[in-house]
Amino acid sequence: MVDTARHRFTDKAQHVLLHGIDTVTGTSDPIYSHHGKLHVLGYEAAIGIGEVAGHTLFRGFGRREALTTAAAGDDVWEGAAVSAPYPNQSVGEQIVFVSTSASDTSAGAGAQQLEMHYLDAAGAPFVETITLNGTTAVNSVATNVRFIQYVHVSRVGSFGAKAVGTITAYKVATPATVYDTIVPGACISLCSVRMVPAGKHFYMNYISVTGASSKPLSLRVTATSDDDGVLTPGIFLFNEIFEIQDSTATVNIAVPRVFPPFAIIKGIAISNTAGGACSVSYGGWVE
């Protein structure tokens, strides 16, 4: 022990105030304890509970069934197209929402409202609430949507209700160009495609994949950036590859992989035989 009054060692118990130096700001911050035990919280756990300013969780997850044998693979999402399209990357677009069921409406039994999580033309994140009108199309207020991160139901007709029909988010005047989908019986789009917001870097610390097809599948995470974290616009480079059959694989990444602003990350599935289903998820944080 240290006798703080005399600045010498002693066997008397003393209160010692510990401080740590913030490696970013250089400030000295107190370290707390409870019942005599130091509070030691890992960096990633602190991000997860919102204790690190400017850092937020970031992840993508998607599912695909009825896989094709396309040479370039299927994007892991629930849209009809093999590859998920994107809105105009220069100025963005207005988005149209519609359901195949009249029950998905403002006073219906199914999904009544949605939240669209998106990036605007400048790459800044926003959320817009969409009130559905069943089989009648509804336009978003935003006209500068550059990228839809995901869409989820935010209000339903009764506790536990879900989408009754297929809800699609598509290009104005072009219903065949679908950007995101919520399938019947779900409340969120399962699309593995994400874009890193402007001014942020994505630090990926895990990847998990599953395949249920009774055949070998090559599940891959791709991104429009290289291993040095340099953007490669329009060019998807393989970042991780899994060869699986009716199994699950998970990689916890000790040294997070870094993806730059505006990088697009997605999962793809390559199969030699049509049919089967798979899922891809990944996550980490942005700062």
MOUR-V800112 format. One record per residue. RES is the residue in one small letter. PHI is phi as a letter, one per 20 degrees, with the letter a starting at -180 (999 if undefined). Layout:
RES;PHI + RES;PHI
This chain:
m;999 + v;c + d;e + t;f + a;f + r;d + h;l + r;b + f;f + t;b + d;e + k;e + a;f + q;c + h;e + v;d + l;e + l;e + h;c + g;c + i;e + d;f + t;f + v;e + t;e + g;n + t;f + s;e + d;d + p;f + i;d + y;e + s;c + h;b + h;l + g;m + k;d + l;f + h;e + v;c + l;d + g;f + y;g + e;f + a;f + a;f + i;f + g;f + i;d + g;m + e;e + v;d + a;f + g;n + h;d + t;c + l;f + f;b + r;b + g;c + f;b + g;b + r;c + r;b + e;c + a;l + l;g + t;e + t;d + a;g + a;g + a;e + g;n + d;e + d;f + v;e + w;b + e;d + g;f + a;f + a;f + v;f + s;d + a;f + p;e + y;c + p;f + n;g + q;e + s;e + v;d + g;m + e;b + q;e + i;d + v;d + f;d + v;b + s;d + t;e + s;c + a;f + s;f + d;e + t;b + s;g + a;c + g;e + a;e + g;e + a;f + q;d + q;c + l;c + e;c + m;d + h;e + y;b + l;d + d;e + a;g + a;e + g;n + a;e + p;e + f;b + v;c + e;c + t;e + i;d + t;e + l;f + n;c + g;m + t;e + t;e + a;f + v;c + n;e + s;f + v;f + a;f + t;d + n;c + v;f + r;e + f;b + i;e + q;f + y;a + v;c + h;b + v;f + s;d + r;b + v;c + g;f + s;b + f;g + g;n + a;f + k;c + a;f + v;e + g;d + t;e + i;d + t;c + a;d + y;c + k;f + v;g + a;m + t;c + p;g + a;f + t;e + v;e + y;e + d;b + t;b + i;d + v;e + p;g + g;n + a;d + c;c + i;b + s;f + l;d + c;c + s;e + v;e + r;c + m;c + v;f + p;f + a;f + g;m + k;c + h;c + f;e + y;d + m;e + n;c + y;b + i;c + s;c + v;c + t;c + g;b + a;c + s;b + s;l + k;b + p;f + l;c + s;d + l;d + r;c + v;e + t;c + a;b + t;e + s;b + d;e + d;f + d;e + g;m + v;e + l;f + t;c + p;g + g;m + i;d + f;e + l;d + f;f + n;d + e;b + i;c + f;c + e;d + i;c + q;b + d;l + s;b + t;c + a;c + t;c + v;c + n;e + i;e + a;f + v;d + p;g + r;e + v;d + f;c + p;e + p;g + f;m + a;f + i;d + i;d + k;b + g;d + i;c + a;c + i;d + s;c + n;e + t;c + a;f + g;o + g;n + a;b + c;b + s;b + v;c + s;c + y;b + g;a + g;r + w;b + v;d + e;b
